[in-house]
């Protein structure tokens, strides 16, 4: 979804919409980070995200409630820059493929 080398700047509202539209693990893969890192970013920006079991309950047709995005007037917490994480094992695999 995103260029691997460029940092990605995401607005708080966009991130909120994304975390409620698909599971965090899938969204995190698109950003090239872990789901734990994405959860930490959400906490930093005060963006609520689905609780454990939310997607399963929704999939089975049970009632689920999306938490509203709370107001945030702090200008430093309106956007975040996400830098793709390159793991050492991924680098080793890439170097083997190149050789």
Biotite code that builds the C-alpha atoms (Angstrom):
import biotite.structure as struc

atoms = struc.array([
    struc.Atom([0.000, 0.000, 0.000], chain_id="A", res_id=1, res_name="UNK", atom_name="CA", element="C"),
    struc.Atom([2.783, 2.435, 0.915], chain_id="A", res_id=2, res_name="UNK", atom_name="CA", element="C"),
    struc.Atom([6.309, 3.067, -0.353], chain_id="A", res_id=3, res_name="UNK", atom_name="CA", element="C"),
    struc.Atom([8.739, 1.022, 1.731], chain_id="A", res_id=4, res_name="UNK", atom_name="CA", element="C"),
    struc.Atom([11.396, 3.709, 2.210], chain_id="A", res_id=5, res_name="UNK", atom_name="CA", element="C"),
    struc.Atom([9.349, 6.849, 2.833], chain_id="A", res_id=6, res_name="UNK", atom_name="CA", element="C"),
    struc.Atom([7.861, 7.743, 6.213], chain_id="A", res_id=7, res_name="UNK", atom_name="CA", element="C"),
    struc.Atom([4.073, 7.983, 6.183], chain_id="A", res_id=8, res_name="UNK", atom_name="CA", element="C"),
    struc.Atom([2.274, 10.951, 7.727], chain_id="A", res_id=9, res_name="UNK", atom_name="CA", element="C"),
    struc.Atom([-1.182, 10.037, 9.023], chain_id="A", res_id=10, res_name="UNK", atom_name="CA", element="C"),
    struc.Atom([-3.813, 12.320, 10.490], chain_id="A", res_id=11, res_name="UNK", atom_name="CA", element="C"),
    struc.Atom([-5.633, 11.294, 13.642], chain_id="A", res_id=12, res_name="UNK", atom_name="CA", element="C"),
    struc.Atom([-9.064, 11.107, 11.979], chain_id="A", res_id=13, res_name="UNK", atom_name="CA", element="C"),
    struc.Atom([-7.705, 8.976, 9.118], chain_id="A", res_id=14, res_name="UNK", atom_name="CA", element="C"),
    struc.Atom([-6.057, 6.578, 11.550], chain_id="A", res_id=15, res_name="UNK", atom_name="CA", element="C"),
    struc.Atom([-9.314, 6.297, 13.514], chain_id="A", res_id=16, res_name="UNK", atom_name="CA", element="C"),
    struc.Atom([-11.245, 5.464, 10.336], chain_id="A", res_id=17, res_name="UNK", atom_name="CA", element="C"),
    struc.Atom([-8.656, 2.869, 9.325], chain_id="A", res_id=18, res_name="UNK", atom_name="CA", element="C"),
    struc.Atom([-8.465, 1.009, 12.656], chain_id="A", res_id=19, res_name="UNK", atom_name="CA", element="C"),
    struc.Atom([-12.251, 0.645, 12.725], chain_id="A", res_id=20, res_name="UNK", atom_name="CA", element="C"),
    struc.Atom([-12.445, -0.532, 9.100], chain_id="A", res_id=21, res_name="UNK", atom_name="CA", element="C"),
    struc.Atom([-10.075, -3.512, 9.338], chain_id="A", res_id=22, res_name="UNK", atom_name="CA", element="C"),
    struc.Atom([-8.175, -5.547, 11.952], chain_id="A", res_id=23, res_name="UNK", atom_name="CA", element="C"),
    struc.Atom([-5.084, -3.852, 13.411], chain_id="A", res_id=24, res_name="UNK", atom_name="CA", element="C"),
    struc.Atom([-2.779, -6.666, 12.303], chain_id="A", res_id=25, res_name="UNK", atom_name="CA", element="C"),
    struc.Atom([-3.757, -6.152, 8.644], chain_id="A", res_id=26, res_name="UNK", atom_name="CA", element="C"),
    struc.Atom([-3.448, -2.375, 8.856], chain_id="A", res_id=27, res_name="UNK", atom_name="CA", element="C"),
    struc.Atom([-0.096, -2.667, 10.620], chain_id="A", res_id=28, res_name="UNK", atom_name="CA", element="C"),
    struc.Atom([1.241, -4.857, 7.793], chain_id="A", res_id=29, res_name="UNK", atom_name="CA", element="C"),
    struc.Atom([0.216, -2.194, 5.282], chain_id="A", res_id=30, res_name="UNK", atom_name="CA", element="C"),
    struc.Atom([2.228, 0.365, 7.242], chain_id="A", res_id=31, res_name="UNK", atom_name="CA", element="C"),
    struc.Atom([5.144, -2.051, 7.665], chain_id="A", res_id=32, res_name="UNK", atom_name="CA", element="C"),
    struc.Atom([5.019, -2.027, 11.466], chain_id="A", res_id=33, res_name="UNK", atom_name="CA", element="C"),
    struc.Atom([3.799, -4.408, 14.153], chain_id="A", res_id=34, res_name="UNK", atom_name="CA", element="C"),
    struc.Atom([0.263, -4.359, 15.502], chain_id="A", res_id=35, res_name="UNK", atom_name="CA", element="C"),
    struc.Atom([1.711, -3.507, 18.937], chain_id="A", res_id=36, res_name="UNK", atom_name="CA", element="C"),
    struc.Atom([3.474, -0.466, 17.468], chain_id="A", res_id=37, res_name="UNK", atom_name="CA", element="C"),
    struc.Atom([0.226, 0.607, 15.813], chain_id="A", res_id=38, res_name="UNK", atom_name="CA", element="C"),
    struc.Atom([-1.646, 0.255, 19.126], chain_id="A", res_id=39, res_name="UNK", atom_name="CA", element="C"),
    struc.Atom([0.992, 2.422, 20.825], chain_id="A", res_id=40, res_name="UNK", atom_name="CA", element="C"),
    struc.Atom([0.552, 5.079, 18.139], chain_id="A", res_id=41, res_name="UNK", atom_name="CA", element="C"),
    struc.Atom([-3.208, 5.001, 18.698], chain_id="A", res_id=42, res_name="UNK", atom_name="CA", element="C"),
    struc.Atom([-2.731, 5.417, 22.444], chain_id="A", res_id=43, res_name="UNK", atom_name="CA", element="C"),
    struc.Atom([-0.337, 8.324, 21.898], chain_id="A", res_id=44, res_name="UNK", atom_name="CA", element="C"),
    struc.Atom([-2.875, 10.134, 19.691], chain_id="A", res_id=45, res_name="UNK", atom_name="CA", element="C"),
    struc.Atom([-5.829, 9.150, 21.920], chain_id="A", res_id=46, res_name="UNK", atom_name="CA", element="C"),
    struc.Atom([-7.434, 7.159, 19.104], chain_id="A", res_id=47, res_name="UNK", atom_name="CA", element="C"),
    struc.Atom([-9.716, 4.364, 20.369], chain_id="A", res_id=48, res_name="UNK", atom_name="CA", element="C"),
    struc.Atom([-9.400, 1.046, 18.581], chain_id="A", res_id=49, res_name="UNK", atom_name="CA", element="C"),
    struc.Atom([-11.394, -2.213, 18.587], chain_id="A", res_id=50, res_name="UNK", atom_name="CA", element="C"),
    struc.Atom([-10.953, -4.453, 21.586], chain_id="A", res_id=51, res_name="UNK", atom_name="CA", element="C"),
    struc.Atom([-9.863, -8.051, 21.415], chain_id="A", res_id=52, res_name="UNK", atom_name="CA", element="C"),
    struc.Atom([-12.647, -10.142, 19.903], chain_id="A", res_id=53, res_name="UNK", atom_name="CA", element="C"),
    struc.Atom([-14.356, -7.198, 18.186], chain_id="A", res_id=54, res_name="UNK", atom_name="CA", element="C"),
    struc.Atom([-13.852, -8.494, 14.627], chain_id="A", res_id=55, res_name="UNK", atom_name="CA", element="C"),
    struc.Atom([-14.948, -12.023, 15.538], chain_id="A", res_id=56, res_name="UNK", atom_name="CA", element="C"),
    struc.Atom([-18.134, -10.730, 17.172], chain_id="A", res_id=57, res_name="UNK", atom_name="CA", element="C"),
    struc.Atom([-18.831, -8.522, 14.162], chain_id="A", res_id=58, res_name="UNK", atom_name="CA", element="C"),
    struc.Atom([-18.185, -11.433, 11.799], chain_id="A", res_id=59, res_name="UNK", atom_name="CA", element="C"),
    struc.Atom([-20.704, -13.624, 13.622], chain_id="A", res_id=60, res_name="UNK", atom_name="CA", element="C"),
    struc.Atom([-23.366, -10.930, 13.547], chain_id="A", res_id=61, res_name="UNK", atom_name="CA", element="C"),
    struc.Atom([-23.308, -9.999, 17.215], chain_id="A", res_id=62, res_name="UNK", atom_name="CA", element="C"),
    struc.Atom([-23.807, -6.394, 18.284], chain_id="A", res_id=63, res_name="UNK", atom_name="CA", element="C"),
    struc.Atom([-20.601, -4.382, 18.461], chain_id="A", res_id=64, res_name="UNK", atom_name="CA", element="C"),
    struc.Atom([-20.170, -0.738, 19.296], chain_id="A", res_id=65, res_name="UNK", atom_name="CA", element="C"),
    struc.Atom([-17.617, 1.558, 17.700], chain_id="A", res_id=66, res_name="UNK", atom_name="CA", element="C"),
    struc.Atom([-16.148, 3.956, 20.231], chain_id="A", res_id=67, res_name="UNK", atom_name="CA", element="C"),
    struc.Atom([-16.312, 7.629, 19.168], chain_id="A", res_id=68, res_name="UNK", atom_name="CA", element="C"),
    struc.Atom([-13.150, 9.621, 18.498], chain_id="A", res_id=69, res_name="UNK", atom_name="CA", element="C"),
    struc.Atom([-12.693, 11.909, 21.503], chain_id="A", res_id=70, res_name="UNK", atom_name="CA", element="C"),
    struc.Atom([-11.869, 15.565, 20.840], chain_id="A", res_id=71, res_name="UNK", atom_name="CA", element="C"),
    struc.Atom([-8.199, 16.483, 20.942], chain_id="A", res_id=72, res_name="UNK", atom_name="CA", element="C"),
    struc.Atom([-7.061, 20.097, 20.907], chain_id="A", res_id=73, res_name="UNK", atom_name="CA", element="C"),
    struc.Atom([-3.337, 19.354, 21.322], chain_id="A", res_id=74, res_name="UNK", atom_name="CA", element="C"),
    struc.Atom([-1.718, 20.314, 17.975], chain_id="A", res_id=75, res_name="UNK", atom_name="CA", element="C"),
    struc.Atom([1.210, 17.928, 18.564], chain_id="A", res_id=76, res_name="UNK", atom_name="CA", element="C"),
    struc.Atom([-1.205, 14.989, 18.674], chain_id="A", res_id=77, res_name="UNK", atom_name="CA", element="C"),
    struc.Atom([-3.103, 15.591, 15.433], chain_id="A", res_id=78, res_name="UNK", atom_name="CA", element="C"),
    struc.Atom([-0.756, 13.706, 13.088], chain_id="A", res_id=79, res_name="UNK", atom_name="CA", element="C"),
    struc.Atom([1.918, 11.059, 13.364], chain_id="A", res_id=80, res_name="UNK", atom_name="CA", element="C"),
    struc.Atom([4.770, 10.007, 11.101], chain_id="A", res_id=81, res_name="UNK", atom_name="CA", element="C"),
    struc.Atom([5.098, 6.247, 10.724], chain_id="A", res_id=82, res_name="UNK", atom_name="CA", element="C"),
    struc.Atom([8.487, 4.890, 9.695], chain_id="A", res_id=83, res_name="UNK", atom_name="CA", element="C"),
    struc.Atom([8.543, 1.366, 8.304], chain_id="A", res_id=84, res_name="UNK", atom_name="CA", element="C"),
    struc.Atom([10.477, -1.055, 10.504], chain_id="A", res_id=85, res_name="UNK", atom_name="CA", element="C"),
    struc.Atom([12.948, -3.306, 8.752], chain_id="A", res_id=86, res_name="UNK", atom_name="CA", element="C"),
    struc.Atom([13.738, -6.334, 10.886], chain_id="A", res_id=87, res_name="UNK", atom_name="CA", element="C"),
    struc.Atom([17.246, -7.891, 10.820], chain_id="A", res_id=88, res_name="UNK", atom_name="CA", element="C"),
    struc.Atom([15.888, -11.261, 9.660], chain_id="A", res_id=89, res_name="UNK", atom_name="CA", element="C"),
    struc.Atom([14.170, -9.537, 6.749], chain_id="A", res_id=90, res_name="UNK", atom_name="CA", element="C"),
    struc.Atom([17.457, -7.913, 5.758], chain_id="A", res_id=91, res_name="UNK", atom_name="CA", element="C"),
    struc.Atom([19.229, -11.285, 5.908], chain_id="A", res_id=92, res_name="UNK", atom_name="CA", element="C"),
    struc.Atom([16.575, -12.844, 3.687], chain_id="A", res_id=93, res_name="UNK", atom_name="CA", element="C"),
    struc.Atom([16.806, -9.966, 1.189], chain_id="A", res_id=94, res_name="UNK", atom_name="CA", element="C"),
    struc.Atom([20.601, -10.260, 1.014], chain_id="A", res_id=95, res_name="UNK", atom_name="CA", element="C"),
    struc.Atom([20.305, -14.019, 0.356], chain_id="A", res_id=96, res_name="UNK", atom_name="CA", element="C"),
    struc.Atom([17.836, -13.376, -2.453], chain_id="A", res_id=97, res_name="UNK", atom_name="CA", element="C"),
    struc.Atom([20.128, -10.776, -4.014], chain_id="A", res_id=98, res_name="UNK", atom_name="CA", element="C"),
    struc.Atom([23.124, -13.126, -3.860], chain_id="A", res_id=99, res_name="UNK", atom_name="CA", element="C"),
])
